[in-house]
Amino acid sequence: MLVCGITMAASAQDAFDVLHLSQTELRGTSRYMSMAGAFGALGGDISVLNQNPGGIGVYRSSDVNITLSLDFNSSQAAGAAKVNQTKFLVNNIGYVGAMKINSDVMPNFNWGFSYNRMNSFHRRYTGGFNSLPTSLSNYIAGQLNADGIKSTDLVSTSTYNPYFDKPYAPWIGIVSYDIPTKDNGAADIITDNGDRLQGLYGDGTTGTAEFEVDESGHTDVYNISFGGNVANVMYWGLCAGIADLSFNSYHYYGESLDNAYVRNSSNWKTSTIVQGGADYGYVNRLNTKGTGYNFKMGVIFKPVNQLRIGLAFHTPTYFDMRDNYYVVSDMAAYDASGKMLYEGEKGSNGGYFYRTDYTIKTPWRFMGSLAGVIGKQAIVSVDYEYEGNTTMRVGDDRRHDFIDVTDRVKQYFKPSHTVRVGAEYRLTPNWSLRAGYSLKSSQAKAEIEENRLGVVTVSTDPAYQYDKKEQYITCGVGYKYKSVYVDMAYVHKNRTSVYNAFSPVSSVTPIEPNLSTEVKDNNNRVSLTLGFRF
């Protein structure tokens, strides 16, 4: 019996997982979105409670609104069919109360509450690889060989437990029974003494692979803010946020190999290696839930009527997390004539989900903004955001950081930069037109993008993904009549990300390749905001 049948506590998430869960989107009121979120120096909009809280000080009257949106999502891996989804969402609900103070120093003091959907994880894509250069089994074998693990270490009687001894091994136990051994290039028996491990892929092996990724969930933030106005020159604000996160994923990966290196019988202790066919696949399911808190602070300076300068700082969000995950794999091997040699299915933890509790800390953020006001007709605004991705952390449920994960975060990632530009033009006292553009840079270092660095994953899934580029093109229209306003926005999001079925093996020379492909996401959103000022 292999170690995969043993019940154990598994590890928490790793570097790429916390990166994925930390992402945010351009969401808020329609006015905010139609200007691509370039509101850091403007204020006077409920969305700024989640961006630059100093914007709450700009309010001179109370405000309440709600924003609804219809999202049309499409995702497409390179060479695969496009997968479409449509979602109806509530992006934003907010209230700001304004209290006038009879003072030249502080004319008003304001407070507010807002709900913001900061991220929607809904995405599904499928794809495949032709003419495989390697196999997932080779990656697993390479990792084990690099650490000197023998076949005898992969049985239930061994003191070696991959779930505790190695961060990448929670799924090694699941698939290790499919890996034959090799000694100095010659086929050998898998004995209790153990030999060098050989993956299914070898000289003369060809094959294809396919995958499917289906993700859903959200990150919602509830903000409580207050701020004020100092002599109509400086506007300040402080904000406390409570975050609610839910993420679900289904991931399938499978390979079909010809001339694969397989065993000639189901008895792994007495079988020898032959070349034949192999069909292998696994399904990984993950459910993640978390609650967290953060703080934001910001100011807006108005040295002259025509110029606004905004500065804001966001602390990390400190999450308490819980994962439930499960993996099942299946394997079928054939001889050269197509005769079945063996087949089977293995599930983790006796068929039950693992559960683990842990904590994560998302990146901190800094924002600087400039806005110019042209008479009473036009606004032009520019925002810059710095995201400190190397400061992300994963820890146990008592917030003790995992030092090895911290090292990997610094090794894999770099700070990302976002630039947002927005403009508004008032056609009449009642009607306004708006437009904007936003661009965010990659978070991954060149070694990751060029597949020159091994990547550690610690849950039951060897796959990982990251974003290379994210941009928004936006426009909108607004109408105001007395105290009532109605805003509409159109938001086009284009994102390029990279799916990796497993990591390259950097412990050997030359580096054992991995399987990766680009995924294109296009989101077209139409939103409507209804508001009332009093």
C-alpha positions as CSV (number, residue, x, y, z in Angstrom):
1,M,0.0,0.0,0.0
2,L,1.3,3.4,-0.9
3,V,1.6,6.4,1.3
4,C,-1.3,8.1,-0.5
5,G,-3.7,5.9,1.5
6,I,-2.5,7.5,4.8
7,T,-4.7,10.2,6.4
8,M,-2.6,13.3,7.3
9,A,-2.7,17.0,7.7
10,A,-1.5,18.7,4.6
11,S,0.2,22.0,4.1
12,A,-1.4,25.4,3.5
13,Q,-1.2,27.5,0.3
14,D,2.0,28.6,-1.2
15,A,3.4,31.7,-3.1
16,F,1.3,31.5,-6.3
17,D,-1.8,30.7,-4.3
18,V,-1.6,33.8,-2.1
19,L,-0.8,35.9,-5.2
20,H,-3.9,34.7,-6.9
21,L,-6.1,35.3,-3.9
22,S,-4.7,38.8,-3.4
23,Q,-5.7,40.2,-6.8
24,T,-8.3,43.0,-7.2
25,E,-10.3,44.3,-10.1
26,L,-11.6,47.6,-11.4
27,R,-15.0,47.7,-9.6
28,G,-17.0,50.4,-7.9
29,T,-19.5,53.0,-9.0
30,S,-20.1,53.6,-12.7
31,R,-18.5,57.0,-12.6
32,Y,-15.4,55.6,-11.0
33,M,-15.2,52.7,-13.5
34,S,-15.9,54.8,-16.5
35,M,-12.8,56.8,-15.6
36,A,-10.7,53.6,-15.1
37,G,-10.5,54.2,-11.4
38,A,-8.4,57.4,-11.8
39,F,-10.0,59.0,-8.7
40,G,-7.2,59.1,-6.2
41,A,-6.9,62.9,-6.4
42,L,-10.6,63.7,-6.9
43,G,-12.8,62.3,-4.2
44,G,-16.5,62.9,-3.9
45,D,-17.4,59.4,-5.1
46,I,-18.3,56.5,-2.8
47,S,-15.7,54.2,-4.5
48,V,-12.9,56.3,-3.1
49,L,-13.6,54.8,0.3
50,N,-11.8,51.7,-1.1
51,Q,-9.1,53.7,-2.9
52,N,-8.1,57.0,-1.3
53,P,-10.1,57.6,1.8
54,G,-9.1,61.2,1.7
55,G,-11.8,61.6,-0.9
56,I,-14.5,61.4,1.7
57,G,-13.5,64.8,2.9
58,V,-14.5,66.4,-0.4
59,Y,-18.2,65.7,0.3
60,R,-20.4,68.7,1.2
61,S,-23.6,66.7,1.3
62,S,-24.8,63.2,2.1
63,D,-24.8,60.5,-0.6
64,V,-26.3,57.0,-1.1
65,N,-26.1,54.8,-4.1
66,I,-26.1,51.3,-5.6
67,T,-24.3,49.9,-8.6
68,L,-25.4,46.9,-10.6
69,S,-23.5,45.3,-13.4
70,L,-23.8,42.6,-16.1
71,D,-20.5,40.9,-16.9
72,F,-19.8,39.0,-20.1
73,N,-16.6,36.9,-19.6
74,S,-14.7,34.9,-22.1
75,S,-11.5,32.9,-21.6
76,Q,-9.3,31.1,-24.2
77,A,-6.1,29.2,-23.9
78,A,-3.8,29.2,-26.9
79,G,-5.1,27.0,-29.6
80,A,-8.3,26.1,-27.7
81,A,-12.0,27.1,-28.0
82,K,-13.3,30.2,-26.2
83,V,-15.4,29.6,-23.1
84,N,-18.1,32.3,-22.3
85,Q,-19.8,33.1,-19.1
86,T,-22.4,35.8,-18.1
87,K,-22.8,37.1,-14.5
88,F,-25.1,39.6,-12.9
89,L,-23.4,41.3,-9.9
90,V,-23.9,44.0,-7.3
91,N,-20.6,45.9,-7.5
92,N,-21.1,48.6,-4.9
93,I,-23.5,49.9,-2.3
94,G,-22.5,52.9,-0.2
95,Y,-23.5,55.8,2.0
96,V,-21.7,58.9,3.1
97,G,-23.0,61.2,5.7
98,A,-21.8,64.9,5.7
99,M,-21.9,67.0,8.8
100,K,-21.2,70.7,8.6
101,I,-19.1,72.3,11.3
102,N,-19.1,76.1,11.9
103,S,-15.3,76.3,11.7
104,D,-13.0,77.8,9.1
105,V,-10.3,75.2,10.1
106,M,-12.6,72.2,9.5
107,P,-15.7,73.1,7.5
108,N,-17.1,69.6,7.6
109,F,-16.7,66.1,9.1
110,N,-17.9,63.1,7.1
111,W,-18.4,59.4,7.7
112,G,-19.3,56.5,5.4
113,F,-20.0,52.9,4.8
114,S,-19.6,50.9,1.6
115,Y,-19.7,47.4,0.2
116,N,-17.4,46.7,-2.7
117,R,-17.0,43.6,-4.8
118,M,-13.2,43.8,-5.2
119,N,-12.7,40.6,-7.3
120,S,-14.8,38.0,-9.1
121,F,-12.9,34.8,-9.7
122,H,-15.3,33.4,-12.2
123,R,-13.3,31.9,-15.1
124,R,-13.3,28.7,-17.1
125,Y,-10.9,27.6,-19.8
126,T,-9.8,24.4,-21.5
127,G,-6.8,23.5,-23.6
128,G,-4.1,21.0,-24.5
129,F,-0.6,20.3,-25.5
130,N,0.5,18.4,-28.6
131,S,3.9,16.7,-29.1
132,L,4.8,16.5,-25.4
133,P,8.4,17.1,-24.5
134,T,8.0,15.5,-21.0
135,S,5.4,14.2,-18.6
136,L,4.1,15.2,-15.2
137,S,5.4,11.8,-14.0
138,N,8.9,12.8,-15.1
139,Y,8.6,16.0,-13.0
140,I,7.6,14.0,-10.0
141,A,10.4,11.5,-10.5
142,G,12.9,14.2,-11.0
143,Q,12.0,15.9,-7.8
144,L,12.2,12.6,-5.9
145,N,15.6,11.7,-7.5
146,A,17.0,15.1,-6.7
147,D,16.2,14.5,-3.0
148,G,17.5,11.0,-3.0
149,I,14.1,9.4,-2.4
150,K,13.9,5.6,-3.2
151,S,11.0,3.4,-4.1
152,T,11.1,2.0,-0.6
153,D,10.3,5.5,0.7
154,L,7.0,5.4,-1.1
155,V,5.3,2.6,0.8
156,S,3.2,2.8,3.9
157,T,5.8,1.1,6.1
158,S,8.4,3.8,5.4
159,T,9.2,6.6,7.9
160,Y,9.3,9.0,5.0
161,N,6.0,10.9,4.8
162,P,6.0,13.2,1.7
163,Y,3.1,15.2,3.1
164,F,5.3,16.5,5.9
165,D,8.8,16.0,4.6
166,K,8.6,17.9,1.3
167,P,6.4,20.9,0.4
168,Y,5.7,19.6,-3.2
169,A,4.7,16.1,-2.1
170,P,1.0,16.2,-1.1
171,W,0.3,15.0,-4.6
172,I,3.4,12.8,-5.1
173,G,1.9,10.1,-2.9
174,I,-1.2,10.2,-5.1
175,V,0.6,9.4,-8.3
176,S,3.8,7.7,-7.2
177,Y,2.4,4.2,-7.8
178,D,2.5,5.0,-11.5
179,I,6.2,5.7,-11.6
180,P,8.5,2.8,-12.6
181,T,12.2,2.7,-11.7
182,K,15.4,2.7,-13.8
183,D,18.9,1.8,-12.9
184,N,21.7,3.2,-15.1
185,G,19.4,3.2,-18.1
186,A,18.4,-0.4,-17.9
187,A,15.0,-1.6,-16.9
188,D,14.9,-3.0,-13.4
189,I,12.4,-4.4,-10.9
190,I,10.8,-2.1,-8.4
191,T,12.2,-3.7,-5.3
192,D,12.1,-2.8,-1.6
193,N,15.7,-1.6,-1.9
194,G,14.5,1.0,-4.4
195,D,16.3,2.4,-7.5
196,R,16.4,5.6,-9.4
197,L,12.9,6.7,-10.4
198,Q,11.9,7.0,-14.0
199,G,8.9,8.9,-15.3
200,L,6.6,7.5,-18.0
201,Y,8.3,9.6,-20.6
202,G,11.5,8.4,-22.1
203,D,13.4,7.8,-25.4
204,G,10.8,7.3,-28.2
205,T,7.8,8.4,-26.1
206,T,5.3,10.7,-27.7
207,G,2.0,12.0,-26.5
208,T,-0.6,14.7,-25.8
209,A,-2.1,16.4,-22.8
210,E,-5.3,18.2,-22.0
211,F,-6.5,20.4,-19.1
212,E,-9.6,22.2,-17.8
213,V,-9.8,24.9,-15.2
214,D,-13.0,26.1,-13.7
215,E,-12.9,28.8,-11.0
216,S,-15.5,30.8,-9.1
217,G,-15.9,32.9,-6.1
218,H,-15.3,36.5,-4.9
219,T,-13.6,38.9,-2.6
220,D,-15.9,41.4,-1.0
221,V,-14.8,44.3,1.2
222,Y,-17.0,46.2,3.7
223,N,-15.5,49.7,4.6
224,I,-16.2,52.0,7.4
225,S,-14.6,55.4,6.8
226,F,-14.4,58.9,8.3
227,G,-12.6,62.1,7.3
228,G,-12.7,65.8,7.0
229,N,-11.8,69.0,5.3
230,V,-9.0,71.3,6.6
231,A,-9.5,74.9,5.4
232,N,-10.7,73.7,1.9
233,V,-7.0,72.9,1.2
234,M,-6.4,69.4,2.6
235,Y,-8.9,66.6,2.7
236,W,-8.1,63.5,4.8
237,G,-9.7,60.2,5.5
238,L,-9.2,56.9,7.4
239,C,-10.8,53.6,6.6
240,A,-11.1,50.2,8.2
241,G,-12.1,47.3,5.9
242,I,-13.4,43.8,6.6
243,A,-12.9,41.4,3.7
244,D,-14.8,38.2,2.9
245,L,-13.2,35.8,0.4
246,S,-14.6,32.7,-1.2
247,F,-12.8,30.7,-3.9
248,N,-13.6,27.4,-5.6
249,S,-11.7,25.6,-8.3
250,Y,-11.8,22.5,-10.4
251,H,-8.7,21.5,-12.2
252,Y,-8.3,18.5,-14.5
253,Y,-5.0,17.5,-16.2
254,G,-4.5,14.3,-18.2
255,E,-1.9,12.7,-20.5
256,S,-2.1,10.1,-23.2
257,L,1.4,8.6,-24.0
258,D,2.6,6.2,-26.7
259,N,5.8,4.2,-26.2
260,A,5.6,5.1,-22.5
261,Y,7.8,3.4,-19.9
262,V,5.3,1.3,-17.9
263,R,5.3,-1.8,-15.7
264,N,4.3,-5.1,-17.3
265,S,1.9,-6.1,-14.5
266,S,0.0,-4.6,-11.6
267,N,2.4,-6.0,-9.1
268,W,4.8,-3.1,-8.6
269,K,7.3,-5.2,-6.6
270,T,7.9,-7.9,-9.2
271,S,7.1,-6.2,-12.5
272,T,9.7,-5.1,-15.0
273,I,9.6,-2.0,-17.3
274,V,8.3,-2.3,-20.9
275,Q,7.3,0.3,-23.5
276,G,3.6,0.6,-24.2
277,G,0.7,3.0,-23.8
278,A,-0.3,5.0,-20.8
279,D,-3.4,7.2,-20.1
280,Y,-3.1,9.2,-16.9
281,G,-5.2,12.0,-15.4
282,Y,-6.1,13.7,-12.1
283,V,-8.9,15.9,-10.8
284,N,-8.2,18.5,-8.1
285,R,-10.9,20.3,-6.2
286,L,-10.4,23.2,-3.8
287,N,-12.7,25.3,-1.7
288,T,-11.2,28.2,0.1
289,K,-12.9,30.6,2.5
290,G,-11.4,33.5,4.5
291,T,-12.1,36.6,6.4
292,G,-9.7,39.5,6.9
293,Y,-9.2,43.1,7.8
294,N,-7.2,46.0,6.5
295,F,-6.7,49.7,7.0
296,K,-6.4,52.6,4.5
297,M,-5.4,56.2,4.9
298,G,-5.2,59.0,2.4
299,V,-5.1,62.8,1.8
300,I,-5.9,65.1,-1.1
301,F,-4.2,68.5,-1.4
302,K,-5.7,71.4,-3.3
303,P,-3.0,74.1,-3.5
304,V,-5.0,75.9,-6.2
305,N,-8.5,75.4,-7.6
306,Q,-7.2,73.8,-10.8
307,L,-4.9,71.2,-9.2
308,R,-5.5,68.2,-6.9
309,I,-2.7,65.9,-5.4
310,G,-3.7,62.6,-3.8
311,L,-1.7,60.2,-1.7
312,A,-3.0,56.9,-0.2
313,F,-1.6,53.9,1.6
314,H,-3.2,50.5,2.1
315,T,-2.0,48.1,4.7
316,P,-2.0,44.4,3.7
317,T,-5.2,42.5,4.3
318,Y,-4.7,40.0,7.1
319,F,-6.7,36.9,6.3
320,D,-7.7,33.8,8.4
321,M,-8.2,31.1,5.9
322,R,-9.5,27.5,5.6
323,D,-9.0,25.2,2.7
324,N,-10.8,22.0,1.8
325,Y,-9.3,20.1,-1.1
326,Y,-9.3,16.7,-2.7
327,V,-7.5,15.0,-5.5
328,V,-8.2,11.8,-7.4
329,S,-6.0,10.2,-10.1
330,D,-6.5,7.4,-12.5
331,M,-4.0,5.4,-14.5
332,A,-4.2,2.8,-17.3
333,A,-1.2,1.0,-18.9
334,Y,-1.1,-1.1,-22.1
335,D,1.6,-3.2,-23.7
336,A,2.8,-2.7,-27.3
337,S,-0.1,-4.8,-28.7
338,G,-2.7,-2.7,-26.8
339,K,-3.4,-5.3,-24.1
340,M,-4.3,-3.9,-20.7
341,L,-1.5,-4.3,-18.2
342,Y,-3.2,-2.6,-15.2
343,E,-5.5,0.2,-14.3
344,G,-6.7,1.9,-11.2
345,E,-7.9,5.0,-9.4
346,K,-6.5,6.6,-6.3
347,G,-8.1,9.2,-4.1
348,S,-6.6,11.3,-1.4
349,N,-7.4,10.9,2.3
350,G,-9.6,7.8,1.9
351,G,-12.0,9.7,-0.4
352,Y,-12.5,12.7,2.0
353,F,-11.5,16.3,1.7
354,Y,-8.4,17.5,3.5
355,R,-8.9,20.6,5.7
356,T,-6.3,23.0,6.8
357,D,-6.3,26.4,8.5
358,Y,-3.7,29.0,7.9
359,T,-3.2,32.8,7.5
360,I,-2.1,35.0,4.6
361,K,-1.0,38.6,4.3
362,T,-1.6,40.3,0.9
363,P,0.7,43.0,-0.5
364,W,0.6,46.6,0.8
365,R,-0.2,49.3,-1.8
366,F,0.8,52.9,-2.3
367,M,-1.0,55.3,-4.6
368,G,-0.1,58.7,-5.9
369,S,-2.5,60.8,-8.0
370,L,-2.7,64.1,-9.9
371,A,-5.8,65.7,-11.3
372,G,-6.5,68.9,-13.2
373,V,-9.8,70.8,-13.2
374,I,-10.5,72.9,-16.3
375,G,-13.1,75.4,-15.4
376,K,-16.4,73.8,-14.6
377,Q,-16.4,71.6,-17.7
378,A,-13.5,69.1,-17.6
379,I,-11.4,66.9,-15.4
380,V,-8.2,65.0,-16.3
381,S,-6.8,62.6,-13.7
382,V,-3.8,60.3,-13.5
383,D,-3.1,57.6,-10.8
384,Y,-0.1,55.5,-10.1
385,E,-0.2,52.4,-7.8
386,Y,2.7,50.5,-6.4
387,E,1.9,46.9,-5.2
388,G,4.6,45.3,-2.9
389,N,4.1,41.7,-4.0
390,T,7.3,40.6,-2.3
391,T,5.8,41.4,1.1
392,M,3.1,38.7,0.8
393,R,3.2,36.1,3.6
394,V,1.7,32.7,4.4
395,G,1.6,31.4,8.0
396,D,0.0,29.0,10.4
397,D,-3.3,29.7,12.1
398,R,-1.4,31.6,14.9
399,R,0.2,33.9,12.3
400,H,3.7,32.5,12.5
401,D,5.1,33.0,9.0
402,F,6.4,30.0,7.0
403,I,9.9,31.1,6.4
404,D,10.4,28.8,3.3
405,V,7.2,30.3,1.7
406,T,8.5,33.8,2.5
407,D,11.8,33.0,0.7
408,R,9.9,31.7,-2.4
409,V,7.7,34.8,-2.5
410,K,10.8,37.0,-2.8
411,Q,12.3,34.6,-5.3
412,Y,9.3,34.4,-7.6
413,F,7.8,37.9,-7.6
414,K,8.5,41.5,-8.1
415,P,6.5,44.7,-7.4
416,S,3.8,45.5,-9.9
417,H,2.9,48.9,-11.2
418,T,-0.5,50.2,-12.3
419,V,-1.2,53.4,-14.2
420,R,-4.7,54.8,-14.6
421,V,-5.8,57.7,-16.7
422,G,-9.3,59.2,-16.7
423,A,-11.2,62.2,-18.0
424,E,-14.7,63.7,-17.7
425,Y,-16.3,66.4,-19.8
426,R,-19.5,68.1,-18.9
427,L,-21.7,68.6,-22.0
428,T,-24.4,70.5,-20.1
429,P,-25.2,71.1,-16.4
430,N,-27.0,67.7,-16.4
431,W,-25.0,65.5,-18.8
432,S,-21.3,64.3,-18.6
433,L,-19.1,62.0,-20.8
434,R,-16.3,60.0,-19.4
435,A,-13.4,57.8,-20.5
436,G,-10.4,56.0,-19.1
437,Y,-7.5,53.6,-19.5
438,S,-5.6,51.4,-17.0
439,L,-2.5,49.2,-17.4
440,K,-1.0,46.8,-14.8
441,S,2.4,45.2,-15.2
442,S,3.4,41.6,-14.5
443,Q,4.1,40.4,-10.9
444,A,6.4,37.5,-11.9
445,K,10.2,37.8,-12.3
446,A,11.9,37.0,-15.6
447,E,13.1,33.6,-14.3
448,I,9.5,32.6,-13.8
449,E,8.3,33.9,-17.1
450,E,11.2,32.2,-19.0
451,N,10.7,28.9,-17.1
452,R,14.2,29.0,-15.7
453,L,13.2,28.5,-12.1
454,G,11.6,25.6,-10.3
455,V,8.3,26.4,-8.6
456,V,7.0,24.8,-5.4
457,T,3.3,24.0,-4.9
458,V,2.2,22.6,-1.6
459,S,-1.5,21.7,-1.9
460,T,-2.8,18.8,-4.0
461,D,-2.3,20.6,-7.3
462,P,1.0,20.9,-9.1
463,A,-0.4,23.6,-11.5
464,Y,0.2,27.3,-11.0
465,Q,-0.7,30.5,-12.9
466,Y,0.1,34.2,-12.9
467,D,-0.9,37.3,-14.8
468,K,1.5,38.9,-17.4
469,K,-0.6,42.0,-18.2
470,E,-3.9,43.5,-17.4
471,Q,-5.5,46.5,-19.0
472,Y,-8.9,48.3,-19.0
473,I,-10.5,50.5,-21.6
474,T,-13.5,52.3,-20.2
475,C,-16.2,54.9,-21.1
476,G,-19.4,56.1,-19.6
477,V,-22.1,58.7,-19.4
478,G,-23.7,60.5,-16.4
479,Y,-27.0,62.3,-15.9
480,K,-27.9,64.5,-12.9
481,Y,-31.2,66.1,-12.1
482,K,-31.4,68.0,-8.8
483,S,-30.5,65.5,-6.1
484,V,-30.8,62.4,-8.3
485,Y,-28.0,61.0,-10.5
486,V,-27.8,58.1,-12.9
487,D,-24.4,56.9,-14.3
488,M,-23.7,54.2,-16.8
489,A,-20.3,52.6,-17.7
490,Y,-18.8,50.3,-20.2
491,V,-15.6,48.5,-19.0
492,H,-13.5,46.3,-21.3
493,K,-10.9,44.2,-19.4
494,N,-8.2,42.3,-21.2
495,R,-5.9,40.1,-19.3
496,T,-3.0,37.8,-20.4
497,S,-2.1,35.1,-17.9
498,V,0.1,32.0,-18.0
499,Y,-1.1,28.5,-17.1
500,N,1.6,26.0,-16.1
501,A,0.6,22.3,-15.7
502,F,3.7,21.8,-13.4
503,S,7.0,23.3,-12.7
504,P,10.2,22.9,-14.7
505,V,12.8,20.8,-12.9
506,S,15.7,23.2,-12.2
507,S,17.7,20.7,-10.2
508,V,19.0,19.0,-13.3
509,T,21.1,20.2,-16.3
510,P,19.7,21.0,-18.7
511,I,16.5,22.1,-17.0
512,E,13.7,19.6,-17.4
513,P,11.0,21.5,-19.3
514,N,7.4,22.1,-18.1
515,L,4.1,22.6,-20.0
516,S,2.8,26.1,-20.1
517,T,0.5,28.2,-22.3
518,E,-1.0,31.7,-22.4
519,V,-4.7,32.3,-21.5
520,K,-6.5,35.4,-22.8
521,D,-9.4,36.8,-20.7
522,N,-11.8,39.3,-22.1
523,N,-14.5,40.9,-19.8
524,N,-17.1,43.3,-21.1
525,R,-19.1,44.9,-18.4
526,V,-22.1,47.2,-18.5
527,S,-23.0,48.9,-15.2
528,L,-25.6,51.2,-13.8
529,T,-25.4,53.4,-10.7
530,L,-28.4,55.0,-9.1
531,G,-27.7,57.6,-6.5
532,F,-29.3,60.3,-4.4
533,R,-27.6,63.3,-2.7
534,F,-29.2,65.2,0.1
